[in-house]
Amino acid sequence: MPFVAEVQVTPIDPGHQISAQTQDLTDGTKITLHISHNGETVVAQGIVAYSRKGTGMGVGFTFMEPSSVSILDTWLSDLRA
């Protein structure tokens, strides 16, 4: 489902400092995500599952606060409506 949101992605490993766009992150990079949409922000940790230049990236979530889970559930429900 198409979904447009502002996102900030930061590598978690302090020894893994990079300057990159999200499409340049390599598979397996541990990250923190801040996804903002409609005035709400989801904060999560994850790992880059894949990154494809020009098409985006896939992230496997490894941790998310319960309040962020509720927000994400609402966003997904709105997409299905």
N, CA, C and O atoms as a Maestro MAE file, in Angstrom:
{
 s_m_m2io_version
 :::
 2.0.0
}

f_m_ct {
 s_m_title
 :::
 protein
 m_atom[324] {
  # First column is atom index #
  i_m_mmod_type
  r_m_x_coord
  r_m_y_coord
  r_m_z_coord
  i_m_residue_number
  s_m_chain_name
  s_m_pdb_residue_name
  s_m_pdb_atom_name
  i_m_atomic_number
  :::
  1 25 0.841 -1.180 0.000 1 A "MET " " N  " 7
  2 3 0.000 0.000 0.000 1 A "MET " " CA " 6
  3 2 0.881 1.237 0.000 1 A "MET " " C  " 6
  4 15 1.824 1.315 0.788 1 A "MET " " O  " 8
  5 25 0.603 2.200 -0.857 2 A "PRO " " N  " 7
  6 3 1.388 3.429 -0.854 2 A "PRO " " CA " 6
  7 2 1.216 4.185 0.470 2 A "PRO " " C  " 6
  8 15 0.104 4.304 0.984 2 A "PRO " " O  " 8
  9 25 2.300 4.679 0.999 3 A "PHE " " N  " 7
  10 3 2.263 5.431 2.258 3 A "PHE " " CA " 6
  11 2 3.408 6.419 2.230 3 A "PHE " " C  " 6
  12 15 4.563 6.028 2.060 3 A "PHE " " O  " 8
  13 25 3.102 7.694 2.395 4 A "VAL " " N  " 7
  14 3 4.122 8.739 2.374 4 A "VAL " " CA " 6
  15 2 4.253 9.329 3.761 4 A "VAL " " C  " 6
  16 15 3.266 9.768 4.352 4 A "VAL " " O  " 8
  17 25 5.481 9.341 4.286 5 A "ALA " " N  " 7
  18 3 5.753 9.900 5.607 5 A "ALA " " CA " 6
  19 2 7.183 10.408 5.638 5 A "ALA " " C  " 6
  20 15 8.033 9.975 4.860 5 A "ALA " " O  " 8
  21 25 7.427 11.322 6.540 6 A "GLU " " N  " 7
  22 3 8.782 11.811 6.765 6 A "GLU " " CA " 6
  23 2 9.489 10.799 7.663 6 A "GLU " " C  " 6
  24 15 8.901 10.310 8.627 6 A "GLU " " O  " 8
  25 25 10.735 10.485 7.356 7 A "VAL " " N  " 7
  26 3 11.459 9.499 8.158 7 A "VAL " " CA " 6
  27 2 12.886 9.961 8.406 7 A "VAL " " C  " 6
  28 15 13.539 10.524 7.527 7 A "VAL " " O  " 8
  29 25 13.349 9.713 9.610 8 A "GLN " " N  " 7
  30 3 14.739 9.959 9.975 8 A "GLN " " CA " 6
  31 2 15.310 8.602 10.373 8 A "GLN " " C  " 6
  32 15 14.771 7.933 11.254 8 A "GLN " " O  " 8
  33 25 16.393 8.197 9.730 9 A "VAL " " N  " 7
  34 3 17.013 6.909 9.990 9 A "VAL " " CA " 6
  35 2 18.424 7.135 10.496 9 A "VAL " " C  " 6
  36 15 19.204 7.857 9.874 9 A "VAL " " O  " 8
  37 25 18.757 6.513 11.636 10 A "THR " " N  " 7
  38 3 20.070 6.683 12.254 10 A "THR " " CA " 6
  39 2 20.658 5.314 12.581 10 A "THR " " C  " 6
  40 15 19.996 4.507 13.234 10 A "THR " " O  " 8
  41 25 21.903 5.030 12.137 11 A "PRO " " N  " 7
  42 3 22.532 3.774 12.550 11 A "PRO " " CA " 6
  43 2 22.683 3.727 14.069 11 A "PRO " " C  " 6
  44 15 23.029 4.731 14.691 11 A "PRO " " O  " 8
  45 25 22.423 2.557 14.669 12 A "ILE " " N  " 7
  46 3 22.491 2.408 16.122 12 A "ILE " " CA " 6
  47 2 23.922 2.260 16.621 12 A "ILE " " C  " 6
  48 15 24.289 2.853 17.635 12 A "ILE " " O  " 8
  49 25 24.725 1.482 15.924 13 A "ASP " " N  " 7
  50 3 26.090 1.184 16.353 13 A "ASP " " CA " 6
  51 2 26.933 2.459 16.335 13 A "ASP " " C  " 6
  52 15 27.180 3.005 15.260 13 A "ASP " " O  " 8
  53 25 27.387 2.954 17.509 14 A "PRO " " N  " 7
  54 3 28.143 4.206 17.536 14 A "PRO " " CA " 6
  55 2 29.459 4.116 16.759 14 A "PRO " " C  " 6
  56 15 29.988 5.142 16.333 14 A "PRO " " O  " 8
  57 25 29.983 2.931 16.573 15 A "GLY " " N  " 7
  58 3 31.211 2.768 15.807 15 A "GLY " " CA " 6
  59 2 30.963 2.699 14.316 15 A "GLY " " C  " 6
  60 15 31.904 2.603 13.528 15 A "GLY " " O  " 8
  61 25 29.706 2.746 13.927 16 A "HIS " " N  " 7
  62 3 29.320 2.611 12.517 16 A "HIS " " CA " 6
  63 2 28.771 3.942 12.029 16 A "HIS " " C  " 6
  64 15 27.605 4.025 11.644 16 A "HIS " " O  " 8
  65 25 29.580 4.966 12.038 17 A "GLN " " N  " 7
  66 3 29.141 6.283 11.600 17 A "GLN " " CA " 6
  67 2 29.198 6.353 10.083 17 A "GLN " " C  " 6
  68 15 30.231 6.068 9.476 17 A "GLN " " O  " 8
  69 25 28.082 6.733 9.476 18 A "ILE " " N  " 7
  70 3 28.031 6.850 8.027 18 A "ILE " " CA " 6
  71 2 27.324 8.137 7.647 18 A "ILE " " C  " 6
  72 15 26.524 8.679 8.409 18 A "ILE " " O  " 8
  73 25 27.629 8.600 6.484 19 A "SER " " N  " 7
  74 3 26.903 9.714 5.898 19 A "SER " " CA " 6
  75 2 26.271 9.159 4.637 19 A "SER " " C  " 6
  76 15 26.964 8.883 3.657 19 A "SER " " O  " 8
  77 25 24.946 8.994 4.660 20 A "ALA " " N  " 7
  78 3 24.298 8.296 3.549 20 A "ALA " " CA " 6
  79 2 22.838 8.679 3.462 20 A "ALA " " C  " 6
  80 15 22.257 9.229 4.397 20 A "ALA " " O  " 8
  81 25 22.269 8.377 2.326 21 A "GLN " " N  " 7
  82 3 20.829 8.429 2.186 21 A "GLN " " CA " 6
  83 2 20.313 7.045 2.533 21 A "GLN " " C  " 6
  84 15 21.077 6.080 2.543 21 A "GLN " " O  " 8
  85 25 19.029 6.940 2.815 22 A "THR " " N  " 7
  86 3 18.501 5.637 3.213 22 A "THR " " CA " 6
  87 2 18.771 4.567 2.156 22 A "THR " " C  " 6
  88 15 18.955 3.398 2.495 22 A "THR " " O  " 8
  89 25 18.797 4.950 0.894 23 A "GLN " " N  " 7
  90 3 19.047 3.955 -0.144 23 A "GLN " " CA " 6
  91 2 20.474 3.434 -0.105 23 A "GLN " " C  " 6
  92 15 20.763 2.403 -0.714 23 A "GLN " " O  " 8
  93 25 21.378 4.120 0.596 24 A "ASP " " N  " 7
  94 3 22.770 3.703 0.663 24 A "ASP " " CA " 6
  95 2 23.088 2.823 1.871 24 A "ASP " " C  " 6
  96 15 24.212 2.337 1.997 24 A "ASP " " O  " 8
  97 25 22.125 2.613 2.753 25 A "LEU " " N  " 7
  98 3 22.363 1.753 3.907 25 A "LEU " " CA " 6
  99 2 22.471 0.309 3.440 25 A "LEU " " C  " 6
  100 15 21.726 -0.125 2.561 25 A "LEU " " O  " 8
  101 25 23.390 -0.425 4.025 26 A "THR " " N  " 7
  102 3 23.593 -1.807 3.596 26 A "THR " " CA " 6
  103 2 22.693 -2.754 4.376 26 A "THR " " C  " 6
  104 15 22.278 -2.459 5.497 26 A "THR " " O  " 8
  105 25 22.403 -3.886 3.768 27 A "ASP " " N  " 7
  106 3 21.609 -4.916 4.418 27 A "ASP " " CA " 6
  107 2 22.260 -5.288 5.745 27 A "ASP " " C  " 6
  108 15 23.478 -5.440 5.827 27 A "ASP " " O  " 8
  109 25 21.446 -5.431 6.776 28 A "GLY " " N  " 7
  110 3 21.953 -5.818 8.092 28 A "GLY " " CA " 6
  111 2 22.312 -4.655 8.998 28 A "GLY " " C  " 6
  112 15 22.646 -4.878 10.162 28 A "GLY " " O  " 8
  113 25 22.257 -3.407 8.506 29 A "THR " " N  " 7
  114 3 22.559 -2.250 9.335 29 A "THR " " CA " 6
  115 2 21.464 -2.069 10.382 29 A "THR " " C  " 6
  116 15 20.283 -2.015 10.041 29 A "THR " " O  " 8
  117 25 21.850 -1.975 11.659 30 A "LYS " " N  " 7
  118 3 20.884 -1.721 12.731 30 A "LYS " " CA " 6
  119 2 20.601 -0.224 12.759 30 A "LYS " " C  " 6
  120 15 21.519 0.594 12.708 30 A "LYS " " O  " 8
  121 25 19.309 0.125 12.843 31 A "ILE " " N  " 7
  122 3 18.918 1.531 12.736 31 A "ILE " " CA " 6
  123 2 17.851 1.896 13.767 31 A "ILE " " C  " 6
  124 15 17.166 1.039 14.324 31 A "ILE " " O  " 8
  125 25 17.741 3.206 13.997 32 A "THR " " N  " 7
  126 3 16.614 3.779 14.721 32 A "THR " " CA " 6
  127 2 15.823 4.597 13.723 32 A "THR " " C  " 6
  128 15 16.397 5.366 12.952 32 A "THR " " O  " 8
  129 25 14.508 4.436 13.730 33 A "LEU " " N  " 7
  130 3 13.623 5.137 12.803 33 A "LEU " " CA " 6
  131 2 12.725 6.101 13.562 33 A "LEU " " C  " 6
  132 15 12.213 5.774 14.632 33 A "LEU " " O  " 8
  133 25 12.541 7.267 13.011 34 A "HIS " " N  " 7
  134 3 11.532 8.222 13.473 34 A "HIS " " CA " 6
  135 2 10.660 8.490 12.257 34 A "HIS " " C  " 6
  136 15 11.092 9.157 11.316 34 A "HIS " " O  " 8
  137 25 9.437 7.978 12.268 35 A "ILE " " N  " 7
  138 3 8.533 8.125 11.136 35 A "ILE " " CA " 6
  139 2 7.408 9.064 11.551 35 A "ILE " " C  " 6
  140 15 6.668 8.778 12.492 35 A "ILE " " O  " 8
  141 25 7.281 10.191 10.842 36 A "SER " " N  " 7
  142 3 6.276 11.205 11.186 36 A "SER " " CA " 6
  143 2 5.214 11.288 10.105 36 A "SER " " C  " 6
  144 15 5.519 11.319 8.913 36 A "SER " " O  " 8
  145 25 3.951 11.324 10.543 37 A "HIS " " N  " 7
  146 3 2.822 11.389 9.618 37 A "HIS " " CA " 6
  147 2 1.620 11.956 10.366 37 A "HIS " " C  " 6
  148 15 1.294 11.501 11.462 37 A "HIS " " O  " 8
  149 25 0.971 12.940 9.779 38 A "ASN " " N  " 7
  150 3 -0.227 13.552 10.375 38 A "ASN " " CA " 6
  151 2 -0.016 14.004 11.816 38 A "ASN " " C  " 6
  152 15 -0.902 13.837 12.654 38 A "ASN " " O  " 8
  153 25 1.140 14.571 12.109 39 A "GLY " " N  " 7
  154 3 1.413 15.125 13.436 39 A "GLY " " CA " 6
  155 2 1.793 14.108 14.494 39 A "GLY " " C  " 6
  156 15 1.966 14.475 15.656 39 A "GLY " " O  " 8
  157 25 1.930 12.840 14.129 40 A "GLU " " N  " 7
  158 3 2.326 11.812 15.089 40 A "GLU " " CA " 6
  159 2 3.634 11.174 14.632 40 A "GLU " " C  " 6
  160 15 3.934 11.150 13.439 40 A "GLU " " O  " 8
  161 25 4.409 10.659 15.585 41 A "THR " " N  " 7
  162 3 5.701 10.058 15.266 41 A "THR " " CA " 6
  163 2 5.814 8.671 15.879 41 A "THR " " C  " 6
  164 15 5.529 8.464 17.058 41 A "THR " " O  " 8
  165 25 6.235 7.734 15.049 42 A "VAL " " N  " 7
  166 3 6.546 6.374 15.489 42 A "VAL " " CA " 6
  167 2 8.062 6.293 15.643 42 A "VAL " " C  " 6
  168 15 8.804 6.666 14.734 42 A "VAL " " O  " 8
  169 25 8.515 5.809 16.785 43 A "VAL " " N  " 7
  170 3 9.937 5.597 17.026 43 A "VAL " " CA " 6
  171 2 10.159 4.101 17.176 43 A "VAL " " C  " 6
  172 15 9.490 3.444 17.974 43 A "VAL " " O  " 8
  173 25 11.100 3.565 16.407 44 A "ALA " " N  " 7
  174 3 11.342 2.133 16.422 44 A "ALA " " CA " 6
  175 2 12.812 1.840 16.150 44 A "ALA " " C  " 6
  176 15 13.539 2.665 15.597 44 A "ALA " " O  " 8
  177 25 13.223 0.661 16.546 45 A "GLN " " N  " 7
  178 3 14.540 0.160 16.164 45 A "GLN " " CA " 6
  179 2 14.311 -0.964 15.176 45 A "GLN " " C  " 6
  180 15 13.289 -1.649 15.220 45 A "GLN " " O  " 8
  181 25 15.263 -1.144 14.292 46 A "GLY " " N  " 7
  182 3 15.110 -2.180 13.294 46 A "GLY " " CA " 6
  183 2 16.434 -2.535 12.645 46 A "GLY " " C  " 6
  184 15 17.503 -2.090 13.063 46 A "GLY " " O  " 8
  185 25 16.324 -3.346 11.619 47 A "ILE " " N  " 7
  186 3 17.482 -3.767 10.849 47 A "ILE " " CA " 6
  187 2 17.106 -3.687 9.375 47 A "ILE " " C  " 6
  188 15 16.004 -4.075 8.987 47 A "ILE " " O  " 8
  189 25 18.027 -3.181 8.555 48 A "VAL " " N  " 7
  190 3 17.771 -3.068 7.121 48 A "VAL " " CA " 6
  191 2 17.721 -4.476 6.528 48 A "VAL " " C  " 6
  192 15 18.715 -5.203 6.539 48 A "VAL " " O  " 8
  193 25 16.550 -4.845 6.012 49 A "ALA " " N  " 7
  194 3 16.382 -6.157 5.389 49 A "ALA " " CA " 6
  195 2 16.910 -6.140 3.958 49 A "ALA " " C  " 6
  196 15 17.543 -7.093 3.504 49 A "ALA " " O  " 8
  197 25 16.640 -5.040 3.256 50 A "TYR " " N  " 7
  198 3 17.175 -4.857 1.906 50 A "TYR " " CA " 6
  199 2 17.155 -3.379 1.566 50 A "TYR " " C  " 6
  200 15 16.377 -2.614 2.137 50 A "TYR " " O  " 8
  201 25 18.005 -2.979 0.641 51 A "SER " " N  " 7
  202 3 18.044 -1.609 0.156 51 A "SER " " CA " 6
  203 2 18.252 -1.663 -1.351 51 A "SER " " C  " 6
  204 15 19.244 -2.206 -1.836 51 A "SER " " O  " 8
  205 25 17.292 -1.087 -2.090 52 A "ARG " " N  " 7
  206 3 17.366 -1.115 -3.549 52 A "ARG " " CA " 6
  207 2 17.347 0.314 -4.077 52 A "ARG " " C  " 6
  208 15 16.384 1.053 -3.874 52 A "ARG " " O  " 8
  209 25 18.411 0.684 -4.746 53 A "LYS " " N  " 7
  210 3 18.537 2.036 -5.271 53 A "LYS " " CA " 6
  211 2 17.347 2.380 -6.162 53 A "LYS " " C  " 6
  212 15 17.012 1.645 -7.091 53 A "LYS " " O  " 8
  213 25 16.727 3.496 -5.862 54 A "GLY " " N  " 7
  214 3 15.614 3.980 -6.662 54 A "GLY " " CA " 6
  215 2 14.254 3.409 -6.306 54 A "GLY " " C  " 6
  216 15 13.234 3.926 -6.763 54 A "GLY " " O  " 8
  217 25 14.213 2.343 -5.493 55 A "THR " " N  " 7
  218 3 12.915 1.768 -5.154 55 A "THR " " CA " 6
  219 2 12.647 1.751 -3.660 55 A "THR " " C  " 6
  220 15 11.503 1.555 -3.250 55 A "THR " " O  " 8
  221 25 13.653 1.948 -2.843 56 A "GLY " " N  " 7
  222 3 13.429 2.010 -1.405 56 A "GLY " " CA " 6
  223 2 14.155 0.930 -0.632 56 A "GLY " " C  " 6
  224 15 15.082 0.287 -1.124 56 A "GLY " " O  " 8
  225 25 13.700 0.754 0.600 57 A "MET " " N  " 7
  226 3 14.342 -0.213 1.475 57 A "MET " " CA " 6
  227 2 13.290 -0.906 2.316 57 A "MET " " C  " 6
  228 15 12.197 -0.381 2.532 57 A "MET " " O  " 8
  229 25 13.635 -2.090 2.786 58 A "GLY " " N  " 7
  230 3 12.775 -2.828 3.694 58 A "GLY " " CA " 6
  231 2 13.428 -2.872 5.060 58 A "GLY " " C  " 6
  232 15 14.642 -3.038 5.179 58 A "GLY " " O  " 8
  233 25 12.611 -2.721 6.090 59 A "VAL " " N  " 7
  234 3 13.116 -2.718 7.460 59 A "VAL " " CA " 6
  235 2 12.351 -3.751 8.271 59 A "VAL " " C  " 6
  236 15 11.122 -3.810 8.227 59 A "VAL " " O  " 8
  237 25 13.090 -4.557 9.006 60 A "GLY " " N  " 7
  238 3 12.487 -5.462 9.973 60 A "GLY " " CA " 6
  239 2 12.539 -4.794 11.333 60 A "GLY " " C  " 6
  240 15 13.623 -4.501 11.836 60 A "GLY " " O  " 8
  241 25 11.378 -4.546 11.940 61 A "PHE " " N  " 7
  242 3 11.353 -3.900 13.247 61 A "PHE " " CA " 6
  243 2 11.815 -4.884 14.320 61 A "PHE " " C  " 6
  244 15 11.389 -6.039 14.338 61 A "PHE " " O  " 8
  245 25 12.689 -4.418 15.214 62 A "THR " " N  " 7
  246 3 13.174 -5.260 16.305 62 A "THR " " CA " 6
  247 2 12.658 -4.791 17.655 62 A "THR " " C  " 6
  248 15 12.616 -5.573 18.604 62 A "THR " " O  " 8
  249 25 12.261 -3.515 17.756 63 A "PHE " " N  " 7
  250 3 11.701 -2.981 19.002 63 A "PHE " " CA " 6
  251 2 10.869 -1.751 18.690 63 A "PHE " " C  " 6
  252 15 11.244 -0.918 17.865 63 A "PHE " " O  " 8
  253 25 9.716 -1.653 19.375 64 A "MET " " N  " 7
  254 3 8.857 -0.483 19.230 64 A "MET " " CA " 6
  255 2 8.090 -0.293 20.531 64 A "MET " " C  " 6
  256 15 7.553 -1.250 21.090 64 A "MET " " O  " 8
  257 25 8.042 0.938 21.005 65 A "GLU " " N  " 7
  258 3 7.266 1.254 22.198 65 A "GLU " " CA " 6
  259 2 5.786 0.964 21.947 65 A "GLU " " C  " 6
  260 15 5.315 1.139 20.823 65 A "GLU " " O  " 8
  261 25 5.037 0.522 22.971 66 A "PRO " " N  " 7
  262 3 3.603 0.245 22.784 66 A "PRO " " CA " 6
  263 2 2.826 1.429 22.204 66 A "PRO " " C  " 6
  264 15 1.912 1.233 21.402 66 A "PRO " " O  " 8
  265 25 3.175 2.639 22.597 67 A "SER " " N  " 7
  266 3 2.459 3.806 22.058 67 A "SER " " CA " 6
  267 2 2.709 3.953 20.561 67 A "SER " " C  " 6
  268 15 1.823 4.390 19.826 67 A "SER " " O  " 8
  269 25 3.903 3.596 20.103 68 A "SER " " N  " 7
  270 3 4.209 3.649 18.675 68 A "SER " " CA " 6
  271 2 3.469 2.558 17.915 68 A "SER " " C  " 6
  272 15 3.057 2.766 16.774 68 A "SER " " O  " 8
  273 25 3.296 1.396 18.540 69 A "VAL " " N  " 7
  274 3 2.553 0.301 17.908 69 A "VAL " " CA " 6
  275 2 1.116 0.752 17.637 69 A "VAL " " C  " 6
  276 15 0.574 0.489 16.563 69 A "VAL " " O  " 8
  277 25 0.502 1.428 18.604 70 A "SER " " N  " 7
  278 3 -0.872 1.921 18.435 70 A "SER " " CA " 6
  279 2 -0.969 2.908 17.276 70 A "SER " " C  " 6
  280 15 -1.908 2.855 16.483 70 A "SER " " O  " 8
  281 25 0.004 3.803 17.186 71 A "ILE " " N  " 7
  282 3 0.005 4.795 16.097 71 A "ILE " " CA " 6
  283 2 0.147 4.092 14.756 71 A "ILE " " C  " 6
  284 15 -0.589 4.393 13.816 71 A "ILE " " O  " 8
  285 25 1.089 3.156 14.659 72 A "LEU " " N  " 7
  286 3 1.304 2.424 13.414 72 A "LEU " " CA " 6
  287 2 0.060 1.632 13.025 72 A "LEU " " C  " 6
  288 15 -0.300 1.591 11.849 72 A "LEU " " O  " 8
  289 25 -0.602 1.002 14.001 73 A "ASP " " N  " 7
  290 3 -1.843 0.275 13.729 73 A "ASP " " CA " 6
  291 2 -2.907 1.200 13.134 73 A "ASP " " C  " 6
  292 15 -3.620 0.822 12.205 73 A "ASP " " O  " 8
  293 25 -3.007 2.408 13.676 74 A "THR " " N  " 7
  294 3 -3.980 3.381 13.167 74 A "THR " " CA " 6
  295 2 -3.649 3.762 11.731 74 A "THR " " C  " 6
  296 15 -4.539 3.805 10.882 74 A "THR " " O  " 8
  297 25 -2.375 4.040 11.449 75 A "TRP " " N  " 7
  298 3 -1.983 4.387 10.081 75 A "TRP " " CA " 6
  299 2 -2.342 3.276 9.105 75 A "TRP " " C  " 6
  300 15 -2.884 3.540 8.032 75 A "TRP " " O  " 8
  301 25 -2.038 2.030 9.476 76 A "LEU " " N  " 7
  302 3 -2.325 0.903 8.592 76 A "LEU " " CA " 6
  303 2 -3.821 0.703 8.408 76 A "LEU " " C  " 6
  304 15 -4.271 0.388 7.306 76 A "LEU " " O  " 8
  305 25 -4.597 0.881 9.472 77 A "SER " " N  " 7
  306 3 -6.057 0.789 9.359 77 A "SER " " CA " 6
  307 2 -6.608 1.839 8.414 77 A "SER " " C  " 6
  308 15 -7.501 1.557 7.614 77 A "SER " " O  " 8
  309 25 -6.075 3.057 8.504 78 A "ASP " " N  " 7
  310 3 -6.511 4.135 7.621 78 A "ASP " " CA " 6
  311 2 -6.203 3.811 6.151 78 A "ASP " " C  " 6
  312 15 -6.974 4.173 5.263 78 A "ASP " " O  " 8
  313 25 -5.083 3.133 5.897 79 A "LEU " " N  " 7
  314 3 -4.729 2.765 4.531 79 A "LEU " " CA " 6
  315 2 -5.686 1.718 3.962 79 A "LEU " " C  " 6
  316 15 -5.967 1.713 2.764 79 A "LEU " " O  " 8
  317 25 -6.180 0.843 4.816 80 A "ARG " " N  " 7
  318 3 -7.079 -0.222 4.366 80 A "ARG " " CA " 6
  319 2 -8.495 0.284 4.110 80 A "ARG " " C  " 6
  320 15 -9.271 -0.357 3.401 80 A "ARG " " O  " 8
  321 25 -8.829 1.441 4.693 81 A "ALA " " N  " 7
  322 3 -10.201 1.974 4.579 81 A "ALA " " CA " 6
  323 2 -10.481 2.527 3.193 81 A "ALA " " C  " 6
  324 15 -11.583 3.010 2.933 81 A "ALA " " O  " 8
  :::
 }
 m_bond[323] {
  # First column is bond index #
  i_m_from
  i_m_to
  i_m_order
  :::
  1 1 2 1
  2 2 3 1
  3 3 4 2
  4 3 5 1
  5 5 6 1
  6 6 7 1
  7 7 8 2
  8 7 9 1
  9 9 10 1
  10 10 11 1
  11 11 12 2
  12 11 13 1
  13 13 14 1
  14 14 15 1
  15 15 16 2
  16 15 17 1
  17 17 18 1
  18 18 19 1
  19 19 20 2
  20 19 21 1
  21 21 22 1
  22 22 23 1
  23 23 24 2
  24 23 25 1
  25 25 26 1
  26 26 27 1
  27 27 28 2
  28 27 29 1
  29 29 30 1
  30 30 31 1
  31 31 32 2
  32 31 33 1
  33 33 34 1
  34 34 35 1
  35 35 36 2
  36 35 37 1
  37 37 38 1
  38 38 39 1
  39 39 40 2
  40 39 41 1
  41 41 42 1
  42 42 43 1
  43 43 44 2
  44 43 45 1
  45 45 46 1
  46 46 47 1
  47 47 48 2
  48 47 49 1
  49 49 50 1
  50 50 51 1
  51 51 52 2
  52 51 53 1
  53 53 54 1
  54 54 55 1
  55 55 56 2
  56 55 57 1
  57 57 58 1
  58 58 59 1
  59 59 60 2
  60 59 61 1
  61 61 62 1
  62 62 63 1
  63 63 64 2
  64 63 65 1
  65 65 66 1
  66 66 67 1
  67 67 68 2
  68 67 69 1
  69 69 70 1
  70 70 71 1
  71 71 72 2
  72 71 73 1
  73 73 74 1
  74 74 75 1
  75 75 76 2
  76 75 77 1
  77 77 78 1
  78 78 79 1
  79 79 80 2
  80 79 81 1
  81 81 82 1
  82 82 83 1
  83 83 84 2
  84 83 85 1
  85 85 86 1
  86 86 87 1
  87 87 88 2
  88 87 89 1
  89 89 90 1
  90 90 91 1
  91 91 92 2
  92 91 93 1
  93 93 94 1
  94 94 95 1
  95 95 96 2
  96 95 97 1
  97 97 98 1
  98 98 99 1
  99 99 100 2
  100 99 101 1
  101 101 102 1
  102 102 103 1
  103 103 104 2
  104 103 105 1
  105 105 106 1
  106 106 107 1
  107 107 108 2
  108 107 109 1
  109 109 110 1
  110 110 111 1
  111 111 112 2
  112 111 113 1
  113 113 114 1
  114 114 115 1
  115 115 116 2
  116 115 117 1
  117 117 118 1
  118 118 119 1
  119 119 120 2
  120 119 121 1
  121 121 122 1
  122 122 123 1
  123 123 124 2
  124 123 125 1
  125 125 126 1
  126 126 127 1
  127 127 128 2
  128 127 129 1
  129 129 130 1
  130 130 131 1
  131 131 132 2
  132 131 133 1
  133 133 134 1
  134 134 135 1
  135 135 136 2
  136 135 137 1
  137 137 138 1
  138 138 139 1
  139 139 140 2
  140 139 141 1
  141 141 142 1
  142 142 143 1
  143 143 144 2
  144 143 145 1
  145 145 146 1
  146 146 147 1
  147 147 148 2
  148 147 149 1
  149 149 150 1
  150 150 151 1
  151 151 152 2
  152 151 153 1
  153 153 154 1
  154 154 155 1
  155 155 156 2
  156 155 157 1
  157 157 158 1
  158 158 159 1
  159 159 160 2
  160 159 161 1
  161 161 162 1
  162 162 163 1
  163 163 164 2
  164 163 165 1
  165 165 166 1
  166 166 167 1
  167 167 168 2
  168 167 169 1
  169 169 170 1
  170 170 171 1
  171 171 172 2
  172 171 173 1
  173 173 174 1
  174 174 175 1
  175 175 176 2
  176 175 177 1
  177 177 178 1
  178 178 179 1
  179 179 180 2
  180 179 181 1
  181 181 182 1
  182 182 183 1
  183 183 184 2
  184 183 185 1
  185 185 186 1
  186 186 187 1
  187 187 188 2
  188 187 189 1
  189 189 190 1
  190 190 191 1
  191 191 192 2
  192 191 193 1
  193 193 194 1
  194 194 195 1
  195 195 196 2
  196 195 197 1
  197 197 198 1
  198 198 199 1
  199 199 200 2
  200 199 201 1
  201 201 202 1
  202 202 203 1
  203 203 204 2
  204 203 205 1
  205 205 206 1
  206 206 207 1
  207 207 208 2
  208 207 209 1
  209 209 210 1
  210 210 211 1
  211 211 212 2
  212 211 213 1
  213 213 214 1
  214 214 215 1
  215 215 216 2
  216 215 217 1
  217 217 218 1
  218 218 219 1
  219 219 220 2
  220 219 221 1
  221 221 222 1
  222 222 223 1
  223 223 224 2
  224 223 225 1
  225 225 226 1
  226 226 227 1
  227 227 228 2
  228 227 229 1
  229 229 230 1
  230 230 231 1
  231 231 232 2
  232 231 233 1
  233 233 234 1
  234 234 235 1
  235 235 236 2
  236 235 237 1
  237 237 238 1
  238 238 239 1
  239 239 240 2
  240 239 241 1
  241 241 242 1
  242 242 243 1
  243 243 244 2
  244 243 245 1
  245 245 246 1
  246 246 247 1
  247 247 248 2
  248 247 249 1
  249 249 250 1
  250 250 251 1
  251 251 252 2
  252 251 253 1
  253 253 254 1
  254 254 255 1
  255 255 256 2
  256 255 257 1
  257 257 258 1
  258 258 259 1
  259 259 260 2
  260 259 261 1
  261 261 262 1
  262 262 263 1
  263 263 264 2
  264 263 265 1
  265 265 266 1
  266 266 267 1
  267 267 268 2
  268 267 269 1
  269 269 270 1
  270 270 271 1
  271 271 272 2
  272 271 273 1
  273 273 274 1
  274 274 275 1
  275 275 276 2
  276 275 277 1
  277 277 278 1
  278 278 279 1
  279 279 280 2
  280 279 281 1
  281 281 282 1
  282 282 283 1
  283 283 284 2
  284 283 285 1
  285 285 286 1
  286 286 287 1
  287 287 288 2
  288 287 289 1
  289 289 290 1
  290 290 291 1
  291 291 292 2
  292 291 293 1
  293 293 294 1
  294 294 295 1
  295 295 296 2
  296 295 297 1
  297 297 298 1
  298 298 299 1
  299 299 300 2
  300 299 301 1
  301 301 302 1
  302 302 303 1
  303 303 304 2
  304 303 305 1
  305 305 306 1
  306 306 307 1
  307 307 308 2
  308 307 309 1
  309 309 310 1
  310 310 311 1
  311 311 312 2
  312 311 313 1
  313 313 314 1
  314 314 315 1
  315 315 316 2
  316 315 317 1
  317 317 318 1
  318 318 319 1
  319 319 320 2
  320 319 321 1
  321 321 322 1
  322 322 323 1
  323 323 324 2
  :::
 }
}
